[in-house]
C-alpha cells in the first residue's frame, strides 16, 4: 500500500477493525518513511453481470430501488428495505462467487421479499418472472397459500406438543 503523503511503497498496519456490518475491514496504517498515518478500507469485490454481458459492482441501493417500486403503498419501511438488501447481499456473497448473473440477484430477492410482504412479492415476481396471464398470478397465489398453510400447521404442531417433563 503506497503512502498517500510521500508515495513510499510500504506501510505498517497499526489497527484493524470490522466495518459496514462485517463486509469490510478498516485498517489504520502508518508509513515507516514519513511517519504519517492513514486509513484504508478493504472490501471484497462482487460484480453483477447484466444481460448485455457488461459487469458492474453489486449495489445495495439498486436492490432497494428495485424493490421499493414493488412496495409502493405497502406497510414497508426504509429500514425493512435496507435489511432486505443486506440479506440479499449476504446470500450472494455466501455463494463465494466474485461475479454473479443479474438473474441470480433477482432470485435472491424473491425469498426475503416474500417474508417481508406477500403483495410486494407478487408485484416483483410478476415483472421479474414475466407473468403473462391471470393463470400465472393464480399459480403464484396458490403456492403462497400452500406455504402459509404448511407454516400454520407446523406452528400448530409445535405449540400443541406436551412437554415430556
N, CA and C of each residue as an Amber inpcrd file, in Angstrom:
protein
   495
   0.8460000  -1.1710000   0.0000000   0.0000000   0.0000000   0.0000000
   0.8900000   1.2310000   0.0000000   0.7330000   2.0700000  -0.9800000
   1.5240000   3.3040000  -1.0730000   1.0250000   4.3350000  -0.0660000
   1.9450000   5.0320000   0.5400000   1.6080000   6.1260000   1.4410000
   1.0280000   7.2580000   0.5880000  -0.1430000   7.7920000   0.9400000
  -0.7340000   8.8730000   0.1420000   0.0030000  10.2050000   0.2960000
   0.9080000  10.2920000   1.2680000   1.6170000  11.5450000   1.5190000
   2.9840000  11.5900000   0.8300000   3.7730000  10.5110000   0.9780000
   5.1330000  10.5410000   0.4240000   5.3470000   9.4900000  -0.6720000
   4.3040000   8.7010000  -0.9620000   4.3390000   7.6630000  -2.0160000
   5.3080000   6.5210000  -1.7110000   5.7100000   6.3660000  -0.4720000
   6.5430000   5.2280000  -0.0820000   5.7280000   3.9470000  -0.3260000
   6.3360000   2.9130000  -0.9490000   5.5620000   1.7190000  -1.3020000
   5.2690000   0.7780000  -0.1360000   5.6260000   1.1500000   1.0680000
   5.4180000   0.2780000   2.2190000   4.6420000   1.0100000   3.3050000
   3.8760000   0.2540000   4.0930000   3.1940000   0.8270000   5.2490000
   3.0010000  -0.2890000   6.2690000   2.7840000   0.1050000   7.5030000
   2.6010000  -0.8450000   8.5880000   1.1840000  -0.7030000   9.1210000
   0.4890000  -1.8600000   9.3320000  -0.8630000  -1.8390000   9.8830000
  -0.7610000  -1.6230000  11.3890000  -1.4370000  -0.5710000  11.8660000
  -1.4300000  -0.2220000  13.2820000  -2.6720000  -0.7810000  13.9790000
  -3.8110000  -0.8020000  13.2640000  -5.0730000  -1.2520000  13.8530000
  -5.9870000  -1.7650000  12.7450000  -6.7390000  -2.8380000  13.0140000
  -7.7330000  -3.3740000  12.0690000  -9.0550000  -3.5530000  12.7920000
 -10.1480000  -3.1610000  12.1210000 -11.4880000  -3.3140000  12.6940000
 -12.4820000  -3.6500000  11.6000000 -13.5330000  -4.3590000  11.9920000
 -14.6320000  -4.6520000  11.0710000 -15.4240000  -3.3700000  10.8290000
 -15.9350000  -3.2340000   9.6270000 -16.7630000  -2.0760000   9.2860000
 -17.9220000  -2.5390000   8.4020000 -18.9350000  -1.7090000   8.2770000
 -20.0830000  -1.9870000   7.4050000 -20.6700000  -3.3700000   7.6340000
 -21.0730000  -3.6540000   8.8620000 -21.7080000  -4.9260000   9.2110000
 -20.8340000  -6.1310000   8.8860000 -19.5350000  -5.9740000   8.9720000
 -18.6280000  -7.0890000   8.7290000 -18.2730000  -7.3320000   7.2840000
 -18.7700000  -6.4940000   6.3850000 -18.4840000  -6.6970000   4.9680000
 -17.2110000  -5.9740000   4.5260000 -16.5760000  -5.2670000   5.4460000
 -15.3430000  -4.5530000   5.1240000 -14.4210000  -4.5420000   6.3410000
 -13.1600000  -4.3020000   6.0780000 -12.1750000  -4.1740000   7.1530000
 -11.5350000  -2.7930000   7.0480000 -11.5760000  -2.0650000   8.1500000
 -10.9560000  -0.7440000   8.2050000  -9.5790000  -0.9180000   8.8410000
  -8.5640000  -0.4640000   8.1480000  -7.1970000  -0.5970000   8.6630000
  -6.5820000   0.7880000   8.8410000  -5.9650000   0.9750000   9.9820000
  -5.2040000   2.1960000  10.2680000  -3.7510000   1.8410000   9.9740000
  -3.1040000   2.6000000   9.0970000  -1.7390000   2.3010000   8.6660000
  -0.8130000   3.4630000   8.9920000   0.4860000   3.1430000   9.1190000
   1.4930000   4.1740000   9.3520000   2.6470000   3.9500000   8.3790000
   3.0830000   5.0420000   7.7860000   4.1940000   4.9900000   6.8400000
   5.5070000   4.9680000   7.6220000   6.4070000   3.9970000   7.3410000
   7.6880000   3.9670000   8.0520000   8.6430000   5.0770000   7.5890000
   8.3670000   5.6520000   6.4350000   9.2390000   6.6980000   5.8880000
   8.9300000   8.0600000   6.5030000   7.6470000   8.4990000   6.3730000
   7.3030000   9.8400000   6.8570000   6.6130000   9.8160000   8.2280000
   6.1670000   8.6360000   8.6790000   5.5470000   8.5130000   9.9880000
   4.0900000   8.9070000  10.0450000   3.5160000   9.3690000   8.9390000
   2.1140000   9.7990000   8.9450000   1.1970000   8.5920000   8.8880000
  -0.0110000   8.7770000   9.4060000  -0.9990000   7.6940000   9.4520000
  -2.1200000   7.9630000   8.4560000  -2.7010000   6.8810000   7.9550000
  -3.8350000   6.9810000   7.0370000  -4.7040000   5.7370000   7.1990000
  -5.9160000   5.8220000   6.7090000  -6.8840000   4.7390000   6.8530000
  -7.2010000   4.1360000   5.4930000  -7.3100000   2.8180000   5.4520000
  -7.7660000   2.1300000   4.2460000  -8.9810000   1.2890000   4.6140000
  -9.8140000   1.0180000   3.6370000 -10.9670000   0.1500000   3.8220000
 -10.8860000  -0.9450000   2.7690000 -10.9240000  -2.1800000   3.2330000
 -10.8470000  -3.3180000   2.3250000 -12.2130000  -3.9830000   2.2250000
 -12.6500000  -4.2060000   0.9940000 -13.8870000  -4.9400000   0.7520000
 -13.6250000  -5.9560000  -0.3440000 -14.4300000  -6.9920000  -0.3560000
 -14.3330000  -7.9440000  -1.4490000 -15.1550000  -7.4030000  -2.6070000
 -14.6770000  -7.6050000  -3.8010000 -15.4260000  -7.1030000  -4.9500000
 -16.4480000  -8.1460000  -5.3800000 -17.6070000  -7.6750000  -5.7480000
 -18.6870000  -8.5210000  -6.2130000 -19.2880000  -7.8500000  -7.4360000
 -19.1730000  -8.5010000  -8.5820000 -19.6810000  -7.9210000  -9.8240000
 -20.9580000  -8.6090000 -10.2500000 -21.8850000  -7.8110000 -10.7490000
 -23.1350000  -8.3240000 -11.2980000 -23.0170000  -8.2510000 -12.8210000
 -23.2360000  -9.3830000 -13.4780000 -23.1830000  -9.4450000 -14.9370000
 -24.5880000  -9.2670000 -15.4770000 -24.7880000  -8.1820000 -16.2090000
 -26.0940000  -7.8750000 -16.7570000 -26.3580000  -8.7080000 -18.0150000
 -27.5950000  -8.6770000 -18.4920000 -27.9640000  -9.4420000 -19.7000000
 -27.0930000  -9.0760000 -20.8940000 -26.6680000  -7.8420000 -20.9610000
 -25.8470000  -7.3860000 -22.0830000 -24.4160000  -7.9200000 -21.9940000
 -24.0740000  -8.5300000 -20.8580000 -22.7260000  -9.0470000 -20.6700000
 -21.8060000  -8.0820000 -19.9500000 -22.2880000  -6.8760000 -19.7060000
 -21.4970000  -5.8600000 -19.0070000 -21.5520000  -6.1440000 -17.5080000
 -20.4020000  -6.0120000 -16.8580000 -20.3430000  -6.2030000 -15.4160000
 -20.3130000  -4.8690000 -14.6940000 -20.9420000  -4.8330000 -13.5210000
 -20.8870000  -3.6290000 -12.6920000 -20.8760000  -4.0670000 -11.2350000
 -20.3470000  -3.2270000 -10.3490000 -20.2900000  -3.6090000  -8.9340000
 -21.6880000  -3.8090000  -8.3510000 -21.8160000  -4.7960000  -7.4550000
 -23.0900000  -5.0140000  -6.7610000 -23.4300000  -3.7660000  -5.9650000
 -24.7050000  -3.3980000  -5.9560000 -25.1430000  -2.2000000  -5.2610000
 -26.4050000  -2.4920000  -4.4530000 -26.3040000  -2.3250000  -3.1340000
 -27.4960000  -2.4830000  -2.2940000 -28.5550000  -1.4640000  -2.6770000
 -28.1330000  -0.2670000  -3.0400000 -29.1040000   0.7850000  -3.3780000
 -29.9170000   0.3960000  -4.6080000 -29.3160000  -0.3200000  -5.5560000
 -30.0840000  -0.7710000  -6.7280000 -31.1250000  -1.8140000  -6.3280000
 -30.7570000  -2.6790000  -5.3900000 -31.7120000  -3.6690000  -4.8870000
 -32.8690000  -2.9330000  -4.2120000 -32.5380000  -1.9680000  -3.3540000
 -33.5670000  -1.2120000  -2.6340000 -34.4850000  -0.4810000  -3.6130000
 -33.9080000   0.1900000  -4.6100000 -34.7270000   0.9300000  -5.5780000
 -35.6460000   0.0090000  -6.3680000 -35.1540000  -1.1580000  -6.7440000
 -35.9820000  -2.1070000  -7.4850000 -37.1210000  -2.6470000  -6.6510000
 -36.8460000  -2.9260000  -5.3930000 -37.8700000  -3.4720000  -4.5110000
 -38.8200000  -2.3780000  -4.0370000 -38.3230000  -1.1620000  -3.8990000
 -39.1620000  -0.0440000  -3.4430000 -40.3820000   0.1310000  -4.3440000
 -40.1960000  -0.0320000  -5.6460000 -41.3140000   0.1100000  -6.5910000
 -42.3980000  -0.9210000  -6.3060000 -41.9800000  -2.1450000  -5.9900000
 -42.9500000  -3.2060000  -5.6900000 -43.6390000  -2.9650000  -4.3510000
 -43.0150000  -2.1930000  -3.4660000 -43.5370000  -1.9540000  -2.1230000
 -44.3590000  -0.6710000  -2.0030000 -44.5470000   0.0430000  -3.1060000
 -45.3100000   1.2890000  -3.0430000 -46.7090000   1.0200000  -2.5030000
 -47.0860000   1.8290000  -1.5010000 -48.4120000   1.6980000  -0.9080000
 -48.5280000   0.5630000   0.0920000 -47.4470000  -0.1100000   0.3760000
 -47.4300000  -1.2200000   1.3220000 -46.7950000  -0.7650000   2.6360000
 -47.0950000  -1.4470000   3.7410000 -46.5150000  -1.0470000   5.0400000
 -45.0710000  -1.5370000   5.1960000 -44.2040000  -1.0520000   4.3260000
 -42.7950000  -1.4440000   4.3450000 -41.9620000  -0.1880000   4.5610000
 -41.0900000  -0.2140000   5.5680000 -40.2760000   0.9570000   5.8910000
 -38.9440000   0.9220000   5.1580000 -38.2520000   2.0470000   5.1900000
 -36.9120000   2.1200000   4.5980000 -35.9550000   1.1720000   5.3210000
 -36.1390000   1.0250000   6.6310000 -35.3080000   0.0810000   7.3850000
 -35.5510000  -1.3480000   6.9160000 -36.8170000  -1.6770000   6.6340000
 -37.1360000  -3.0130000   6.1070000 -36.4170000  -3.2460000   4.7780000
 -36.4220000  -2.2290000   3.9250000 -35.7610000  -2.3500000   2.6220000
 -34.2520000  -2.5020000   2.7900000 -33.6720000  -1.7540000   3.7250000
 -32.2300000  -1.8560000   3.9700000 -31.8680000  -3.2470000   4.4850000
 -32.6870000  -3.7950000   5.3700000 -32.4400000  -5.1380000   5.8950000
 -32.5710000  -6.1840000   4.7820000 -33.5540000  -6.0030000   3.9080000
 -33.7210000  -6.9200000   2.7890000 -32.5030000  -6.8810000   1.8770000
 -32.0250000  -5.6910000   1.5650000 -30.8570000  -5.5540000   0.6970000
 -29.6290000  -6.1860000   1.3370000 -29.4910000  -6.0330000   2.6500000
 -28.3680000  -6.6530000   3.3500000 -28.4700000  -8.1760000   3.2760000
 -29.6670000  -8.7040000   3.4760000 -29.8730000 -10.1560000   3.4030000
 -29.5630000 -10.6830000   2.0050000 -29.9770000  -9.9400000   0.9850000
 -29.6930000 -10.3310000  -0.3940000 -28.1860000 -10.3520000  -0.6330000
 -27.4890000  -9.3000000  -0.1890000 -26.0420000  -9.2520000  -0.3830000
 -25.3460000 -10.3940000   0.3560000 -25.7810000 -10.6800000   1.5790000
 -25.1760000 -11.7730000   2.3420000 -25.3930000 -13.1120000   1.6420000
 -26.5750000 -13.3190000   1.0870000 -26.8750000 -14.5540000   0.3630000
 -25.9670000 -14.6960000  -0.8500000 -25.8130000 -13.6110000  -1.5830000
 -24.9870000 -13.6440000  -2.7940000 -23.5190000 -13.8590000  -2.4250000
 -23.0340000 -13.1510000  -1.4220000 -21.6270000 -13.3030000  -1.0140000
 -21.3580000 -14.7120000  -0.4760000 -22.3600000 -15.3240000   0.1510000
 -22.1980000 -16.6750000   0.6920000 -21.9580000 -17.7010000  -0.4200000
 -22.3570000 -17.3660000  -1.6380000 -22.1250000 -18.2840000  -2.7610000
 -20.6360000 -18.4030000  -3.0670000 -19.8700000 -17.3890000  -2.6710000
 -18.4290000 -17.4180000  -2.8700000 -17.9810000 -16.9730000  -4.2470000
 -18.9070000 -16.6260000  -5.1120000 -18.5630000 -16.1970000  -6.4680000
 -18.2100000 -14.7150000  -6.4940000 -17.2210000 -14.3540000  -7.3030000
 -16.8370000 -12.9500000  -7.4520000 -17.7270000 -12.2510000  -8.4660000
 -18.3290000 -13.0370000  -9.3550000 -19.2580000 -12.4980000 -10.3630000
 -20.5530000 -13.2860000 -10.2780000 -21.6610000 -12.5730000 -10.3950000
 -22.9630000 -13.2310000 -10.3370000 -23.8660000 -12.6400000 -11.3980000
 -24.6730000 -13.4740000 -11.9960000 -25.5970000 -13.0520000 -13.0320000
 -26.7270000 -12.2110000 -12.4120000 -27.1700000 -11.2090000 -13.1290000
 -28.2380000 -10.3370000 -12.6300000 -29.4970000 -11.1430000 -12.3080000
 -29.7410000 -12.1900000 -13.0660000 -30.9000000 -13.0470000 -12.8190000
 -30.8110000 -13.6810000 -11.4280000 -29.6090000 -14.0550000 -11.0160000
 -29.4100000 -14.6580000  -9.6970000 -29.6850000 -13.6470000  -8.5820000
 -29.3950000 -12.3830000  -8.8420000 -29.7060000 -11.3410000  -7.8500000
 -31.2190000 -11.2750000  -7.6630000 -31.9460000 -11.3080000  -8.7650000
 -33.4090000 -11.2970000  -8.6880000 -33.9510000 -12.4780000  -7.9130000
 -33.3850000 -13.6590000  -8.1470000 -33.8170000 -14.8440000  -7.4050000
 -33.5230000 -14.7000000  -5.9160000 -32.3910000 -14.0740000  -5.5910000
 -32.0170000 -13.8700000  -4.1920000 -32.9540000 -12.8710000  -3.5050000
 -33.5870000 -12.0060000  -4.2680000 -34.5230000 -11.0150000  -3.7180000
 -35.8600000 -11.6590000  -3.3730000 -36.2970000 -12.6380000  -4.1600000
 -37.6440000 -13.1760000  -4.0200000 -37.9630000 -13.7340000  -2.6350000
 -37.0900000 -14.5430000  -2.0690000 -37.3910000 -15.1740000  -0.7800000
 -37.5270000 -14.1630000   0.3580000 -36.5550000 -13.2560000   0.5600000
 -36.7520000 -12.2960000   1.6540000 -37.9200000 -11.3340000   1.4140000
 -38.2000000 -11.0380000   0.1570000 -39.3280000 -10.1490000  -0.1390000
 -40.6480000 -10.8520000   0.1720000 -40.7150000 -12.1440000  -0.0900000
 -41.9220000 -12.9130000   0.2310000 -42.1870000 -12.8820000   1.7340000
 -41.1150000 -12.9990000   2.5370000 -41.2640000 -12.9420000   4.0010000
 -41.6720000 -11.5420000   4.4540000 -41.1890000 -10.5240000   3.7540000
 -41.4550000  -9.1380000   4.1330000 -42.8860000  -8.7240000   3.8190000
 -43.3310000  -8.9760000   2.5940000 -44.6730000  -8.5510000   2.1800000
 -45.1000000  -9.3580000   0.9610000 -46.1690000 -10.1430000   1.0980000
 -46.5890000 -11.0320000   0.0130000 -47.0990000 -10.2700000  -1.2110000
 -47.7620000  -9.1460000  -1.0000000 -48.2620000  -8.3620000  -2.1340000
 -47.0810000  -7.7830000  -2.9250000 -46.1170000  -7.2370000  -2.2180000
 -44.9210000  -6.7100000  -2.8900000 -44.1890000  -7.8410000  -3.6090000
 -44.1520000  -9.0150000  -2.9820000 -43.5310000 -10.1800000  -3.6120000
 -44.2180000 -10.4970000  -4.9380000 -45.5500000 -10.5210000  -4.9390000
 -46.2840000 -10.8210000  -6.1770000 -46.0180000  -9.7630000  -7.2450000
 -45.9660000  -8.5090000  -6.8430000 -45.6770000  -7.4450000  -7.8050000
 -44.2940000  -7.6370000  -8.4240000 -43.2950000  -7.8790000  -7.5640000
 -41.9260000  -8.0440000  -8.0430000 -41.8210000  -9.2890000  -8.9150000
 -42.4020000 -10.3850000  -8.4450000 -42.3280000 -11.6480000  -9.1850000
 -43.0420000 -11.5330000 -10.5340000 -44.1280000 -10.7780000 -10.5870000
 -44.8740000 -10.6600000 -11.8420000 -44.0370000  -9.9870000 -12.9270000
 -43.2140000  -9.0390000 -12.5370000 -42.3360000  -8.3750000 -13.5000000
 -41.0990000  -9.2260000 -13.7350000 -40.4820000  -9.6680000 -12.6470000
 -39.2170000 -10.3980000 -12.7380000 -39.3790000 -11.7330000 -13.4670000
 -40.4730000 -12.4380000 -13.1720000 -40.6990000 -13.7350000 -13.7970000
 -41.5980000 -13.6350000 -15.0220000 -41.8830000 -12.4110000 -15.4570000
 -42.6370000 -12.1350000 -16.6890000 -43.9770000 -12.8700000 -16.7320000
 -44.8050000 -12.6340000 -15.7140000 -46.1540000 -13.2070000 -15.7330000
 -46.8580000 -12.7040000 -16.9870000 -47.5220000 -13.6060000 -17.6710000
 -48.1810000 -13.2330000 -18.9300000 -49.6950000 -13.3940000 -18.8860000
 -50.2120000 -14.0350000 -17.8370000 -51.6550000 -14.2750000 -17.7870000
 -52.1290000 -14.3100000 -16.3360000 -53.4370000 -14.3440000 -16.1900000
 -54.0190000 -14.4640000 -14.8530000 -53.6380000 -15.7940000 -14.2210000
 -53.4640000 -16.8130000 -15.0440000 -53.0760000 -18.1300000 -14.5320000
 -51.7180000 -18.0670000 -13.8280000 -50.8090000 -17.2420000 -14.3410000
 -49.5090000 -17.0880000 -13.6950000 -49.6750000 -16.5190000 -12.2860000
 -50.5640000 -15.5250000 -12.1510000 -50.8370000 -14.9540000 -10.8270000
 -51.5120000 -15.9920000  -9.9330000 -52.4960000 -16.7180000 -10.4960000
 -53.2020000 -17.7320000  -9.7100000 -52.2450000 -18.8070000  -9.2020000
 -51.3260000 -19.2250000 -10.0420000 -50.3430000 -20.2320000  -9.6360000
 -49.4730000 -19.7050000  -8.5030000 -48.9900000 -18.4770000  -8.6390000
 -48.1450000 -17.8810000  -7.5990000 -48.9210000 -17.7260000  -6.2910000
 -50.1760000 -17.3150000  -6.3700000 -51.0010000 -17.1600000  -5.1690000
 -51.2740000 -18.5210000  -4.5360000 -51.5140000 -19.5340000  -5.3480000
 -51.7410000 -20.8810000  -4.8150000 -50.5120000 -21.3830000  -4.0550000
 -49.3540000 -21.1270000  -4.5990000 -48.1160000 -21.5360000  -3.9290000
 -47.9760000 -20.7990000  -2.5970000 -48.2540000 -19.4830000  -2.5960000
 -48.1820000 -18.7090000  -1.3500000 -49.1650000 -19.2460000  -0.3100000
 -50.3840000 -19.5620000  -0.7440000 -51.3860000 -20.0950000   0.1930000
 -50.9480000 -21.4460000   0.7530000 -50.4270000 -22.2940000  -0.1160000
 -49.9680000 -23.6110000   0.3370000 -48.8390000 -23.4690000   1.3640000
 -47.8810000 -22.5890000   1.0900000 -46.7730000 -22.3750000   2.0240000
 -47.2740000 -21.8250000   3.3550000 -48.2760000 -20.9440000   3.3090000
 -48.8460000 -20.3850000   4.5440000 -49.5470000 -21.4800000   5.3470000
 -50.2580000 -22.3870000   4.6660000 -50.9290000 -23.4970000   5.3480000
 -49.9100000 -24.4290000   6.0040000 -48.8490000 -24.7400000   5.2980000
 -47.8090000 -25.6110000   5.8410000 -47.1820000 -24.9750000   7.0750000
 -46.8950000 -23.6700000   6.9970000 -46.3210000 -22.9670000   8.1500000
 -47.2860000 -22.9540000   9.3290000 -48.5910000 -22.7330000   9.0470000
 -49.5920000 -22.7000000  10.1200000 -49.7020000 -24.0640000  10.7900000
 -49.6820000 -25.1350000   9.9920000 -49.7510000 -26.4860000  10.5640000
 -48.5090000 -26.7810000  11.3950000 -47.3550000 -26.3570000  10.9070000
 -46.1110000 -26.5800000  11.6420000 -46.1310000 -25.8090000  12.9590000
 -46.6270000 -24.5770000  12.9270000 -46.6970000 -23.7650000  14.1470000
 -47.6920000 -24.3680000  15.1380000 -48.8130000 -24.8810000  14.6250000
 -49.8100000 -25.5170000  15.4830000 -49.2360000 -26.7700000  16.1280000
 -48.5240000 -27.5430000  15.3380000 -47.9240000 -28.7810000  15.8300000
 -46.9130000 -28.5240000  16.9180000 -46.1550000 -27.4490000  16.7840000
 -45.1460000 -27.1230000  17.7950000 -45.8060000 -26.6240000  19.0640000
 -46.8410000 -25.8360000  18.9230000 -47.4920000 -25.2490000  20.0860000
 -48.3110000 -26.2400000  20.8820000 -48.8270000 -27.3150000  20.2470000
 -49.7030000 -28.2380000  20.9390000 -48.9620000 -29.4340000  21.5230000
 -47.6770000 -29.5450000  21.2940000 -46.9170000 -30.6600000  21.8550000
 -46.8160000 -30.4900000  23.3640000 -46.9770000 -31.6180000  24.0460000
 -46.8940000 -31.5790000  25.5070000 -45.4510000 -31.8420000  25.9150000
 -45.0510000 -31.1620000  26.9380000 -43.7020000 -31.3260000  27.4570000
 -43.5710000 -32.7000000  28.1140000 -42.4680000 -33.4160000  27.8730000
 -42.3000000 -34.7240000  28.4790000 -41.9970000 -34.6500000  29.9750000
 -41.8140000 -33.4680000  30.5290000 -41.4920000 -33.3230000  31.9530000
 -42.7110000 -33.2260000  32.7960000
